[in-house]
Amino acid sequence: MTSRVEYWGSRLFPLALLLLVAVAAWQWRGGAPVSANLLELVPNGTPDALEQQAVQRMQEPLNRELLVLISHPQREQALALAAELGTRWQQKALFEKVQWVPQADLSGIRQQLQDQRLALLPAADRQLLIDNPSAFVERRVQDLFDPFRSQGVVATNDDLLGLSTLVEKGLPHYHNVQVDLSGALIAESEGITWALLRARTNADAFDGNLALAVDDLVAQARDEVQARGGQLLASSGLLYSAHGQREATREISLMGSIASAGALLMMLLVFRRVRVLLAFIPAAIGVLAGLTACVAVFGHIHVMTLVLGASLIGVAIDYPLHLLSKSWTLQPWDSWRALRATFLGLSLGLLTNVIGYLALAFTPFPALKQVAIFSAAGLLGAYLSTLFLLPTLLGKAEIRPWQPPHALAQRLLDWREALLRKLPTLWLLVIFALFCAAGLLQLSHKDDLRQWASVPPQLLEQSKAISQIVGMQPTSQFFLVRGDDEEQLLQRQQSLSQRLDKLVEQGQLKSYLALSQLMAPATQQEALRQAVAQLPSHSAALNELGIPAEAIEQEAQQLQALPTLNIEQVLSAPLSEPWRPLWLGNADDGQVAGLISLQGLTDSDLLTAQVEGLDGVKLVDRLGELNRLFAATQVSAAELKLASCLLIFAVLWIFFGARGAARVLAVSLLAALASLASLGWLGQPLTLFSLFGLLLVTAIGVDYAILIRERVGGAATSLLGTLLSALTTWLSFGLLAVSSTPAVSNFGLAISIGLAFSFLLAPWAGDAQAEDKHP
């Protein structure tokens, strides 16, 4: 007889399913809400909004800019190929800007050199003019006899004292890019001329399919260049993002297809009725529920969550499998009767699994938070579908499964009993302890952000080659400098620059870029203005060259009339373009902030000492910070493991009593320990992902132990049902173990091994069922 819960549940669930489908359709109305941004997978690491803005500013070129180099045995042909490619790409809506020839505003540059020469005069020249005007004039006389040092954008007649020329010659130039006589941008390396092309997209690398479109354009261009006898190198965060999206799509399709096909074939082989394939419906609903919940909570779902979540198919199908496995003994078959018999085991299994997955939500890693929400919601959807939809779909259709698997399960139990008679549990436990101890002694540890992404060697090699050819080696570390006003900011950058100059001299740093290199603080501009007033009295050497004293006096007056400039005024002019990203402007606390970027760093450990004793200066080392966070989070992983075990124990205590709960939980904990030891035996490192994987081993292992302990339909039937569900779960997580992403692979391997031991150890959970049973 159908209960009221079963009656109303089976009628209301389809309505809830329609609502779920409608919400999912609305979420996907503008396209797939899927992200491939690697930075979304890791914690922000700091609540400081200004520092977050600085990190985003420094990362923007990596996510939006594309650098292409083209070479050809014939130099002119390389330039022509670059021009042809640039002209074609310029017509594409993908790009905001494409540059293969200098796009300099000469009149604007000339005007800036005249109007801002006091503010932009290099520090050494500025100090010489203030401290020793005579020596400054003597050097100017020498420069006038050297055409390479005296000629510039500003004519000599308009720059008698040479300040504009000193500014032009003194601007930092830390790369090998030059302008060819034809006007093209080129770089020379090992006797080869490379034509250079730079493109900037309208959005960043993680905006929809932009990265894939850019990657396709680069691949097409490479084929064309190679067909004409040339070589093309390309580097950009866009290309790495495209690779990640393609790999994730491939793995999701492959893993999902294999897991589904494997489960389908197994069910057809074992149950021998096409109708049992309806058991896939709860798994499909579970995936839909997981996707919808994840997008509802986070606004989107990451491709790595989809890769990890592909394993949900193997776990979600466990509920229908446990139900159908009772058909070996519960005859004549009735879906509702089988559901009532297995309800307690299914419900406790759901609780322990959800506890395991939700424990991941308390980690600091957004990637695992998404996996937690996706999987917990997915399992709940699959569970409710099994309760209120599947029995209705199966009805009272006759299901007579293939008997040999049941006979095999009984033989496995007989073999186990025979083994225990020859080798008692205590001796097996000693052997198990020795196995674990030896494996743990071999276990190594490794946590690195690079494990989170699959980095294709060909892209990495091209990036290194381009860095060497162009002479640009940006680092992930930079300095964030704050000040109460622009004056203090520039002074603090000057203090830090003095320390960085020593690293450059020692060859430990190739170069750096700072606002203080570009311009002087207001007080120094004023000191320079006063020093300029003294130049006419020291200009005898210039007068001897035929330059009238009146002309020098007039230029000195023009210099004194130049206004004191602030940072934004200087940055608005064309020559200042490389420094614009370094200016953050006004912060929320009323301070102003700027950045110092680095090139060619040999040892990142040297940077910490550079900020000691400098107020308002902070080293931002995102990669180092995350790696340190990985190490610190291991403690959190252990705490979460303990908390989840205590919660699972409390749930089990209600139904099995203290001894029964302890026995069930001990089985899963031993399986997790064996998984750790196996990693050591296999030479695999212990990572943060494998530690979090053990949370799931505990939860799913408890599920197996509960089903064996309950013995619905007999011990052999329970063992067989557990084996079937274990096979589908192993298939899903085993496929994760062969992922090209190291973190995903390690996660899948740890869980797969742990679940294998969970199945092998699960029968011990039911050995003392009679004495452990709750009164």
Summary of the structure (lengths in Angstrom):
residues: 775
radius of gyration: 34.8
end to end distance: 28.4
largest distance: 119.1
contacts: 2645
relative contact order: 0.12
helix: 69%
strand: 10%
